[in-house]
Amino acid sequence: MDEKIKAINKKIWDGMMQAAYDKLRLFDTASVNAENTQKEFLKNLLKDNENTEYGKKYGFSDIHNADEYRKKVPLTVYDDYEEYIKRMVSGGENGLITAYPVVYYASTSGTSGEPKKIPVTDRGMNTFQGFTGNVMRSVIDEFYKNTKNTVMPYGFMMVPMSAAKKPLENGVNFGAISAACVREESIQKLPYVLTTPAAVLKCTDRANHKYLHTRFGIANREVTIFSAPYIPALLDMMTYIKDEWEMLVSDIRKGTIDSAAAMPEELRAELEAQIKPDPERADELEREFKKGFDQTIMKRIWPNLSAICAIWAGNFSSYVNKLREYSGRTVPYYTMSYASSEGVFGFARHPFDTSYCMVPQSCFYEFIPVDGKNAEDVQDTLLMEELQEGKEYELVITNQSGLYRYRMGDVVRVTGFYNETPMIEFRYRKKNIVSVAGEKFTEAHLLSAVREFERRSGVSIIDFCMYPDTSTAPGRYVVLLEPDGVIAESKKEEYTKIIAEELVRASSSYAHYVEIGNMGKPVLKFLQPQTFRLHRELKMYKAGISENQLKPVRVLDTPELVRFFTALEEK
């Protein structure tokens, strides 16, 4: 690393690390007295917003505690705010649902219709940024101090993401929530902390981002963190390096941009003006790639690699196993945060944790117990201090950006407590419940069935999804698995029997309807290699979905999705 760049990198890194430790200390303090933190959060939020149109409608000024709040203010969904948001965006009105300045509108990653516009205030943005990317550095550094008596080395982050956003009618930017974290005032710092040039991150036109992220990422020897919002993006990138390393190394050697890589011409010209031939790095990479892509390859091309950071807990376990074929088991994996366009709700306190500590100073939380009997008009909720370990709850939030008693549609399970703060794991989205005959089958049930299928069959599954088939009588489930290898035709009947047994074992509701004959035998289909990777790339390049928002598809809920996946069945 050039000495000037090294000095700037160290200065920026030190500043980010100090901010990260400040956030970690604030959380630890709040977690010791989470109940009071929540009370103060709600009290201050209601006081600050009592003169908004929404606050006047529901009498915020006369609400003094959580009980009164839950009695006077209704549970809500996005539709309850849509007209307010239209007035904010189209008419530039302020003070409707929040008194705080709205600095961004976050787009949702919905699969159909126009993306929702979730307002994000300055306070909401600061909290989101602090407990997503920022706190990650202190958690990893703390891990190295405690386990290896050293610190995380300085260096660069390789992050396949986009910071593209566009202004709305009111002049406020709109885009993925993660893109908002790359603020204009920090753009000049990006070349000193990220491997991807700022021009690529800001590009709003269609471009081959995978090539660009990878070409600049492997050219930089000083990568310390390999990160993405979701772990499939990291596995896709390593697979791409394995498949295309000769082309990538050639471009690094010559100081060129691949002529076949799609991108706007002005972006190509700007990048070509920045880069120089680097035969020394190209030779080093070529030597290492020719040795093979085993569990040492990532540490061989990035000797200071210190952590792999992406959401990987829960139903991403298959991706962890595959990525470890490149990283080995010595590099810590950190599952980052539980967050969405509406806010950040929790973060992993240590590397390798699979649960998230809820952040009591981010939102006011309520919880609807999930016991199979709750109707949509449920009004009773529990507070953070009333939760029980092992129980599942639907999450309800009041955030710093104008959403009050907002039903997220997420179901979480309490796995324990960190001081007074609940630790949770994401279970499923309520909209991803599958039903053919009245049963309730969730993606958590599907994950359980697939894991048991792997154990019993010995087949490693890269990814999976399902859909209800009502074209037959009785209806049935179709389960689609992408295996790590070819499935012998002679084994398919046996494997179908296994998945049928495990679906029954996973859900007592489903088992009941099977027993009484209201459900048909499930169908098991094996998909061609790279099916899910192709689906992610099509969403990026055809549908314009940001790589920051590429969540796994678990339930095929449109005819288009069913046609896509069934067309790629292994023949």
C-alpha positions as CSV (number, residue, x, y, z in Angstrom):
1,M,0.0,0.0,0.0
2,D,1.3,3.5,-0.9
3,E,2.5,5.3,2.2
4,K,0.2,8.3,1.7
5,I,-2.8,6.1,1.2
6,K,-1.8,4.0,4.2
7,A,-1.7,7.1,6.4
8,I,-5.1,8.3,5.2
9,N,-6.5,4.8,5.6
10,K,-5.3,4.5,9.2
11,K,-6.7,8.0,10.1
12,I,-10.1,7.1,8.7
13,W,-10.1,3.6,10.1
14,D,-9.2,4.9,13.6
15,G,-12.1,7.4,13.4
16,M,-14.6,4.7,12.3
17,M,-13.3,2.3,15.0
18,Q,-13.7,5.0,17.7
19,A,-17.3,5.7,16.6
20,A,-18.0,1.9,16.5
21,Y,-16.8,1.4,20.1
22,D,-18.8,4.4,21.2
23,K,-22.0,2.7,19.8
24,L,-21.0,-0.6,21.4
25,R,-20.6,1.1,24.9
26,L,-24.0,2.9,24.5
27,F,-25.7,-0.3,23.7
28,D,-24.1,-2.2,26.6
29,T,-25.2,0.5,28.9
30,A,-28.8,0.6,27.6
31,S,-29.0,-3.2,27.7
32,V,-28.5,-3.3,31.4
33,N,-31.7,-1.3,32.0
34,A,-33.6,-2.0,28.8
35,E,-37.0,-1.5,30.3
36,N,-36.3,2.0,31.4
37,T,-34.5,2.7,28.1
38,Q,-37.7,1.7,26.3
39,K,-39.9,3.9,28.6
40,E,-37.7,7.0,28.1
41,F,-37.6,6.3,24.3
42,L,-41.4,6.3,24.1
43,K,-41.8,9.3,26.4
44,N,-39.4,11.5,24.4
45,L,-40.8,10.3,21.1
46,L,-44.4,11.2,22.0
47,K,-43.4,14.6,23.4
48,D,-41.4,15.5,20.3
49,N,-44.2,14.4,17.9
50,E,-47.3,15.6,19.8
51,N,-47.9,18.5,17.4
52,T,-47.7,16.5,14.2
53,E,-50.9,15.8,12.4
54,Y,-50.7,12.1,13.5
55,G,-49.8,13.1,17.1
56,K,-52.8,15.4,17.4
57,K,-55.1,12.8,15.9
58,Y,-54.3,10.3,18.6
59,G,-53.6,12.7,21.5
60,F,-49.9,12.1,22.0
61,S,-49.8,15.0,24.5
62,D,-52.2,13.1,26.8
63,I,-50.3,9.8,26.7
64,H,-48.0,9.2,29.7
65,N,-47.0,5.5,29.5
66,A,-47.0,2.4,27.4
67,D,-50.4,1.2,28.6
68,E,-52.1,4.4,27.5
69,Y,-50.2,4.4,24.3
70,R,-51.4,0.9,23.4
71,K,-55.0,1.8,24.3
72,K,-55.2,5.1,22.3
73,V,-53.0,4.4,19.3
74,P,-54.0,1.6,16.9
75,L,-51.8,-1.1,15.4
76,T,-50.9,0.0,11.9
77,V,-49.6,-1.3,8.5
78,Y,-48.1,0.7,5.6
79,D,-51.5,1.5,4.1
80,D,-52.2,3.6,7.1
81,Y,-49.4,6.0,6.2
82,E,-49.6,5.9,2.4
83,E,-51.6,9.1,2.1
84,Y,-49.4,11.0,4.5
85,I,-46.3,9.8,2.6
86,K,-47.8,10.9,-0.7
87,R,-48.4,14.4,0.7
88,M,-44.8,14.5,2.0
89,V,-43.3,13.4,-1.3
90,S,-45.6,15.2,-3.8
91,G,-46.6,18.2,-1.8
92,G,-43.4,18.7,0.3
93,E,-45.5,18.8,3.5
94,N,-43.8,18.5,6.9
95,G,-45.0,17.7,10.4
96,L,-47.5,15.0,9.3
97,I,-46.2,11.9,10.9
98,T,-42.9,13.0,12.3
99,A,-41.4,16.3,13.6
100,Y,-37.9,15.2,12.7
101,P,-36.4,16.1,9.3
102,V,-36.9,13.3,6.7
103,V,-33.6,12.9,5.0
104,Y,-34.3,9.8,2.9
105,Y,-37.0,7.5,1.6
106,A,-36.1,3.8,1.7
107,S,-37.4,1.5,-1.0
108,T,-38.7,-1.9,0.0
109,S,-37.6,-5.1,-1.8
110,G,-41.2,-6.2,-2.6
111,T,-41.6,-8.5,-5.6
112,S,-44.7,-6.9,-7.1
113,G,-46.1,-3.5,-7.6
114,E,-44.5,-0.1,-6.9
115,P,-41.9,-0.2,-4.1
116,K,-43.0,1.3,-0.8
117,K,-41.4,4.6,0.3
118,I,-40.4,4.3,3.9
119,P,-39.5,7.7,5.4
120,V,-36.2,7.9,7.2
121,T,-35.4,10.8,9.5
122,D,-32.0,12.1,10.6
123,R,-32.3,10.3,13.9
124,G,-33.5,7.1,12.3
125,M,-30.6,7.2,9.8
126,N,-28.0,7.8,12.5
127,T,-29.2,4.9,14.5
128,F,-29.4,2.6,11.5
129,Q,-25.9,3.5,10.4
130,G,-24.5,3.1,13.9
131,F,-25.9,-0.4,14.4
132,T,-25.4,-1.9,11.0
133,G,-22.0,-1.2,9.4
134,N,-20.4,0.9,12.1
135,V,-20.7,-1.4,15.2
136,M,-19.4,-4.3,13.1
137,R,-15.9,-3.0,13.3
138,S,-15.8,-2.8,17.1
139,V,-17.4,-6.3,17.5
140,I,-14.7,-7.9,15.3
141,D,-11.9,-5.9,16.9
142,E,-13.1,-6.9,20.3
143,F,-13.1,-10.5,19.2
144,Y,-9.5,-10.3,18.2
145,K,-8.5,-8.6,21.4
146,N,-10.3,-11.2,23.5
147,T,-9.3,-14.4,21.6
148,K,-6.0,-13.6,19.9
149,N,-4.5,-10.8,22.0
150,T,-4.3,-8.6,19.0
151,V,-6.3,-6.1,17.0
152,M,-8.0,-6.2,13.6
153,P,-5.5,-4.9,11.1
154,Y,-6.1,-1.8,9.1
155,G,-7.1,-2.2,5.5
156,F,-10.0,-2.2,3.1
157,M,-13.5,-3.6,2.9
158,M,-14.6,-5.4,-0.2
159,V,-18.4,-4.8,-0.3
160,P,-20.5,-5.8,-3.3
161,M,-23.2,-3.1,-2.8
162,S,-24.8,-0.1,-4.4
163,A,-25.1,3.4,-3.1
164,A,-27.3,4.5,-6.0
165,K,-30.2,6.7,-5.2
166,K,-32.4,9.2,-7.0
167,P,-34.3,12.4,-5.9
168,L,-38.1,12.4,-5.5
169,E,-40.4,15.3,-6.3
170,N,-39.6,16.9,-2.9
171,G,-35.9,16.7,-3.5
172,V,-35.3,14.0,-0.9
173,N,-33.3,10.9,-2.2
174,F,-35.0,7.5,-2.6
175,G,-33.3,4.1,-2.8
176,A,-32.2,1.1,-0.8
177,I,-31.7,1.8,2.9
178,S,-28.1,0.5,2.9
179,A,-27.3,3.0,0.0
180,A,-28.4,5.9,2.3
181,C,-25.5,5.0,4.7
182,V,-23.1,6.2,2.0
183,R,-23.5,9.9,2.6
184,E,-22.4,12.6,0.2
185,E,-20.0,14.1,2.8
186,S,-18.2,10.7,3.1
187,I,-17.8,10.1,-0.6
188,Q,-14.3,11.4,-0.7
189,K,-13.3,8.9,2.0
190,L,-14.5,5.8,0.1
191,P,-11.3,5.2,-2.0
192,Y,-9.4,4.9,1.3
193,V,-11.7,2.3,2.9
194,L,-13.6,0.4,0.1
195,T,-12.1,-1.5,-2.8
196,T,-14.9,-0.5,-5.2
197,P,-14.5,3.0,-6.7
198,A,-17.1,5.5,-5.6
199,A,-18.2,6.0,-9.2
200,V,-19.3,2.3,-9.3
201,L,-21.2,2.6,-6.1
202,K,-23.1,5.7,-7.2
203,C,-23.9,4.4,-10.7
204,T,-27.7,4.5,-11.2
205,D,-27.6,2.9,-14.7
206,R,-27.4,-0.8,-15.4
207,A,-23.9,-2.1,-15.2
208,N,-22.0,-5.4,-14.6
209,H,-21.5,-4.7,-10.9
210,K,-20.3,-8.2,-10.2
211,Y,-17.4,-7.8,-12.6
212,L,-16.6,-4.3,-11.3
213,H,-16.7,-5.2,-7.6
214,T,-14.6,-8.3,-8.2
215,R,-12.0,-6.7,-10.5
216,F,-11.2,-3.9,-8.0
217,G,-11.6,-6.2,-5.0
218,I,-9.0,-8.8,-5.9
219,A,-6.6,-6.1,-7.2
220,N,-6.3,-4.8,-3.6
221,R,-4.1,-7.0,-1.5
222,E,-5.1,-5.2,1.8
223,V,-8.7,-6.5,2.1
224,T,-9.5,-7.1,5.8
225,I,-13.3,-7.4,5.7
226,F,-15.3,-9.2,3.0
227,S,-18.9,-8.1,3.4
228,A,-22.4,-7.9,1.9
229,P,-25.9,-7.5,3.2
230,Y,-26.6,-11.2,2.5
231,I,-24.2,-14.1,2.3
232,P,-25.3,-15.5,-1.1
233,A,-23.7,-12.4,-2.7
234,L,-20.3,-13.4,-1.3
235,L,-20.6,-17.0,-2.5
236,D,-21.6,-15.7,-5.9
237,M,-18.5,-13.5,-6.0
238,M,-16.1,-16.3,-5.1
239,T,-17.7,-18.6,-7.7
240,Y,-17.3,-15.8,-10.2
241,I,-13.6,-15.4,-9.3
242,K,-13.1,-19.1,-9.7
243,D,-14.8,-19.1,-13.1
244,E,-13.3,-15.9,-14.5
245,W,-9.9,-15.4,-12.8
246,E,-7.9,-15.4,-16.0
247,M,-9.9,-12.5,-17.5
248,L,-9.8,-10.6,-14.2
249,V,-6.0,-11.1,-13.8
250,S,-5.4,-10.0,-17.4
251,D,-7.3,-6.8,-16.8
252,I,-5.3,-6.1,-13.6
253,R,-2.0,-6.8,-15.4
254,K,-2.8,-4.5,-18.3
255,G,-4.7,-1.9,-16.3
256,T,-7.9,-2.3,-18.4
257,I,-11.6,-2.7,-18.0
258,D,-13.1,-5.8,-19.7
259,S,-14.6,-4.6,-23.0
260,A,-17.5,-7.0,-22.7
261,A,-18.6,-5.8,-19.2
262,A,-21.7,-3.7,-19.5
263,M,-21.6,-0.2,-18.1
264,P,-22.3,3.4,-19.2
265,E,-19.4,4.7,-21.4
266,E,-18.8,7.7,-19.0
267,L,-18.3,5.3,-16.1
268,R,-15.9,3.2,-18.2
269,A,-13.9,6.3,-19.2
270,E,-13.8,7.5,-15.5
271,L,-12.5,4.1,-14.3
272,E,-10.0,3.7,-17.0
273,A,-8.5,7.1,-16.1
274,Q,-8.0,5.9,-12.5
275,I,-6.3,2.6,-13.0
276,K,-2.8,1.6,-13.9
277,P,-1.2,-1.7,-15.0
278,D,-0.2,-3.8,-12.0
279,P,1.8,-6.8,-13.2
280,E,3.2,-7.5,-9.7
281,R,-0.3,-8.1,-8.2
282,A,-1.4,-9.9,-11.4
283,D,1.5,-12.3,-11.1
284,E,0.8,-12.9,-7.4
285,L,-2.9,-13.7,-8.1
286,E,-2.1,-15.9,-11.0
287,R,0.3,-18.0,-8.9
288,E,-2.3,-18.4,-6.2
289,F,-5.2,-19.2,-8.5
290,K,-3.2,-21.8,-10.3
291,K,-2.6,-23.6,-7.0
292,G,-6.4,-24.2,-6.8
293,F,-9.4,-22.9,-5.1
294,D,-9.3,-24.7,-1.8
295,Q,-10.0,-23.6,1.8
296,T,-6.9,-21.4,1.8
297,I,-7.6,-19.3,-1.3
298,M,-9.1,-16.3,0.4
299,K,-6.3,-16.0,2.8
300,R,-3.8,-16.5,0.1
301,I,-5.0,-13.6,-2.0
302,W,-5.9,-11.4,1.0
303,P,-3.4,-12.3,3.7
304,N,-5.0,-9.8,6.2
305,L,-8.6,-11.0,5.8
306,S,-10.1,-10.8,9.3
307,A,-13.8,-11.3,9.0
308,I,-16.6,-12.3,6.7
309,C,-19.6,-10.1,7.4
310,A,-23.1,-10.8,6.0
311,I,-26.5,-12.0,7.2
312,W,-25.9,-15.7,7.3
313,A,-27.9,-17.1,10.3
314,G,-30.9,-19.2,10.0
315,N,-31.8,-20.4,6.5
316,F,-28.4,-19.3,5.0
317,S,-26.4,-22.1,6.7
318,S,-25.9,-23.9,3.4
319,Y,-24.1,-20.8,2.0
320,V,-21.8,-20.7,5.0
321,N,-20.8,-24.3,4.4
322,K,-20.0,-23.5,0.7
323,L,-18.2,-20.3,1.4
324,R,-16.0,-22.0,3.9
325,E,-14.7,-24.1,1.0
326,Y,-12.9,-20.9,0.1
327,S,-12.3,-19.3,3.5
328,G,-11.6,-22.2,5.7
329,R,-12.7,-22.1,9.4
330,T,-10.2,-19.8,10.8
331,V,-11.8,-16.6,9.5
332,P,-14.6,-15.5,11.8
333,Y,-18.1,-15.1,10.3
334,Y,-20.3,-12.3,11.6
335,T,-24.0,-12.2,10.9
336,M,-24.3,-8.4,11.4
337,S,-27.7,-7.0,12.1
338,Y,-31.4,-7.6,11.9
339,A,-32.6,-4.5,10.0
340,S,-35.0,-3.4,7.3
341,S,-36.1,-0.2,5.6
342,E,-38.1,0.6,8.8
343,G,-35.1,0.5,11.1
344,V,-32.5,-1.6,12.8
345,F,-33.8,-3.9,15.5
346,G,-30.9,-5.9,16.6
347,F,-27.3,-6.8,16.0
348,A,-25.0,-9.8,16.7
349,R,-23.0,-9.0,19.8
350,H,-20.2,-11.5,18.9
351,P,-18.9,-13.2,15.7
352,F,-20.4,-16.6,15.2
353,D,-23.6,-15.6,17.2
354,T,-26.7,-16.7,15.4
355,S,-29.0,-14.5,17.5
356,Y,-29.4,-10.7,17.5
357,C,-29.5,-8.5,20.6
358,M,-32.4,-6.1,20.3
359,V,-31.3,-2.4,20.4
360,P,-33.5,-0.8,23.0
361,Q,-32.6,2.8,22.0
362,S,-33.6,2.3,18.3
363,C,-37.4,1.6,18.5
364,F,-40.1,1.1,20.9
365,Y,-41.0,-2.6,20.6
366,E,-44.2,-4.6,21.1
367,F,-44.8,-8.2,20.6
368,I,-47.9,-10.2,19.6
369,P,-47.6,-13.8,20.8
370,V,-47.8,-16.4,18.0
371,D,-49.8,-19.4,19.2
372,G,-51.7,-20.3,16.1
373,K,-54.9,-18.6,17.4
374,N,-54.2,-14.9,16.8
375,A,-56.6,-13.2,14.4
376,E,-55.7,-10.1,12.3
377,D,-57.6,-7.8,14.7
378,V,-55.4,-8.7,17.7
379,Q,-54.9,-5.6,19.9
380,D,-53.1,-7.1,23.0
381,T,-49.3,-6.9,22.8
382,L,-46.5,-7.6,25.2
383,L,-43.5,-5.4,26.0
384,M,-39.8,-6.3,26.0
385,E,-39.7,-7.2,29.7
386,E,-42.6,-9.6,29.3
387,L,-41.1,-11.9,26.8
388,Q,-40.3,-15.6,27.5
389,E,-37.3,-17.5,26.2
390,G,-38.3,-20.1,23.5
391,K,-41.5,-18.3,22.5
392,E,-42.3,-16.8,19.1
393,Y,-43.8,-13.3,18.6
394,E,-44.8,-11.0,15.8
395,L,-42.8,-7.9,15.9
396,V,-44.4,-4.5,16.2
397,I,-42.3,-1.3,16.2
398,T,-42.6,2.4,16.8
399,N,-39.6,4.0,15.2
400,Q,-37.9,7.4,15.0
401,S,-39.2,8.1,11.5
402,G,-43.0,8.3,11.9
403,L,-44.2,4.8,12.1
404,Y,-46.3,4.0,15.2
405,R,-47.3,0.5,16.4
406,Y,-46.3,-0.7,13.0
407,R,-46.8,-4.4,12.3
408,M,-43.6,-5.5,10.6
409,G,-45.0,-8.9,9.6
410,D,-41.8,-10.6,10.9
411,V,-42.1,-13.5,13.4
412,V,-39.1,-13.8,15.8
413,R,-38.1,-16.3,18.5
414,V,-36.6,-15.3,21.8
415,T,-33.4,-17.3,22.3
416,G,-32.2,-15.8,25.5
417,F,-31.2,-12.4,27.1
418,Y,-28.2,-10.2,27.0
419,N,-28.4,-8.3,30.3
420,E,-32.1,-7.2,30.2
421,T,-32.2,-7.1,26.4
422,P,-33.9,-10.0,24.5
423,M,-31.9,-12.0,22.0
424,I,-33.9,-13.0,19.0
425,E,-33.7,-15.0,15.8
426,F,-35.7,-14.3,12.7
427,R,-38.2,-17.1,12.0
428,Y,-40.3,-16.1,9.0
429,R,-42.4,-13.5,7.3
430,K,-46.1,-13.8,7.9
431,K,-46.8,-13.3,4.2
432,N,-44.7,-16.3,3.5
433,I,-47.0,-18.7,5.3
434,V,-48.2,-21.4,2.8
435,S,-51.7,-22.8,3.1
436,V,-53.6,-25.2,0.8
437,A,-56.3,-26.7,3.1
438,G,-56.2,-24.4,6.1
439,E,-52.9,-25.4,7.5
440,K,-50.1,-23.0,8.3
441,F,-46.7,-23.9,6.9
442,T,-43.9,-21.3,7.3
443,E,-40.4,-20.9,5.8
444,A,-39.1,-21.9,9.3
445,H,-40.9,-25.2,8.9
446,L,-39.4,-25.6,5.4
447,L,-35.9,-24.8,6.7
448,S,-36.3,-27.5,9.4
449,A,-37.5,-30.1,6.9
450,V,-34.7,-29.3,4.5
451,R,-32.0,-29.5,7.2
452,E,-33.4,-32.9,8.2
453,F,-33.5,-34.0,4.6
454,E,-29.8,-33.1,4.3
455,R,-28.9,-35.1,7.5
456,R,-30.9,-38.2,6.4
457,S,-30.0,-38.2,2.7
458,G,-26.4,-37.0,2.9
459,V,-27.2,-34.5,0.1
460,S,-25.9,-30.9,0.6
461,I,-28.5,-28.4,-0.5
462,I,-27.4,-25.0,-1.7
463,D,-30.8,-23.3,-1.7
464,F,-34.5,-24.2,-1.6
465,C,-38.0,-22.9,-2.1
466,M,-41.6,-24.2,-2.3
467,Y,-45.1,-23.4,-3.6
468,P,-48.6,-24.7,-3.0
469,D,-50.0,-26.6,-6.0
470,T,-53.8,-26.4,-6.1
471,S,-54.2,-27.8,-9.6
472,T,-54.7,-31.2,-8.1
473,A,-57.3,-32.6,-5.7
474,P,-56.3,-32.6,-2.9
475,G,-53.8,-29.8,-3.1
476,R,-50.1,-30.4,-2.4
477,Y,-46.8,-28.8,-1.8
478,V,-44.0,-28.7,-4.4
479,V,-40.5,-28.4,-2.9
480,L,-37.6,-27.3,-5.1
481,L,-34.0,-28.0,-4.0
482,E,-30.8,-27.0,-5.6
483,P,-28.3,-29.7,-4.7
484,D,-24.6,-29.4,-4.5
485,G,-24.0,-32.1,-7.2
486,V,-26.0,-34.4,-9.5
487,I,-28.8,-36.5,-8.0
488,A,-29.1,-40.0,-9.3
489,E,-32.5,-40.9,-10.9
490,S,-32.6,-44.1,-8.8
491,K,-32.5,-42.0,-5.5
492,K,-35.4,-39.6,-6.3
493,E,-38.2,-41.7,-5.1
494,E,-36.4,-42.3,-1.8
495,Y,-35.6,-38.6,-1.4
496,T,-39.3,-37.7,-2.1
497,K,-40.3,-40.1,0.7
498,I,-37.8,-38.4,3.1
499,I,-39.0,-34.9,2.3
500,A,-42.6,-36.0,2.8
501,E,-41.8,-37.4,6.2
502,E,-39.9,-34.3,7.2
503,L,-42.6,-31.9,6.1
504,V,-45.0,-33.7,8.4
505,R,-42.5,-33.7,11.3
506,A,-41.8,-30.0,10.8
507,S,-45.4,-28.8,11.2
508,S,-48.1,-30.3,13.3
509,S,-50.7,-28.2,11.4
510,Y,-49.6,-29.7,8.1
511,A,-49.4,-33.1,9.6
512,H,-53.1,-32.9,10.7
513,Y,-54.3,-32.1,7.2
514,V,-52.2,-34.9,5.8
515,E,-53.6,-37.4,8.3
516,I,-57.2,-36.5,7.4
517,G,-56.6,-36.7,3.7
518,N,-56.9,-33.0,2.9
519,M,-53.4,-32.8,1.5
520,G,-51.9,-34.7,-1.4
521,K,-48.4,-36.2,-1.4
522,P,-45.7,-33.5,-1.9
523,V,-43.7,-33.3,-5.1
524,L,-39.9,-33.0,-4.9
525,K,-38.0,-31.3,-7.8
526,F,-34.2,-30.9,-8.0
527,L,-33.0,-27.7,-9.8
528,Q,-30.1,-27.3,-12.1
529,P,-26.8,-25.8,-10.6
530,Q,-26.7,-22.1,-10.1
531,T,-30.5,-21.7,-10.4
532,F,-30.8,-19.4,-7.5
533,R,-27.7,-17.4,-8.6
534,L,-29.3,-16.9,-12.0
535,H,-32.5,-15.7,-10.3
536,R,-30.6,-13.1,-8.2
537,E,-28.7,-11.8,-11.2
538,L,-32.0,-11.5,-13.2
539,K,-33.5,-9.5,-10.4
540,M,-30.5,-7.2,-10.5
541,Y,-30.1,-6.7,-14.2
542,K,-33.6,-7.1,-15.4
543,A,-35.8,-5.9,-12.6
544,G,-33.4,-3.3,-11.3
545,I,-33.3,-4.7,-7.8
546,S,-30.3,-3.4,-5.9
547,E,-27.7,-6.1,-4.8
548,N,-28.2,-4.7,-1.3
549,Q,-31.8,-6.0,-1.3
550,L,-31.4,-9.5,-2.7
551,K,-33.2,-11.6,-0.1
552,P,-33.7,-15.3,-0.6
553,V,-36.9,-16.5,-2.3
554,R,-38.6,-19.1,-0.2
555,V,-42.2,-19.1,-1.3
556,L,-43.0,-18.8,-5.0
557,D,-46.0,-16.6,-4.8
558,T,-46.5,-15.6,-8.4
559,P,-47.0,-17.6,-11.6
560,E,-43.9,-16.0,-13.0
561,L,-41.7,-17.3,-10.2
562,V,-43.2,-20.8,-10.5
563,R,-42.6,-20.8,-14.3
564,F,-39.0,-19.6,-13.8
565,F,-38.0,-22.2,-11.2
566,T,-39.9,-25.2,-12.6
567,A,-38.3,-24.5,-16.1
568,L,-34.9,-25.1,-14.5
569,E,-35.7,-28.5,-13.1
570,E,-32.8,-30.9,-13.4
571,K,-33.6,-33.3,-16.3
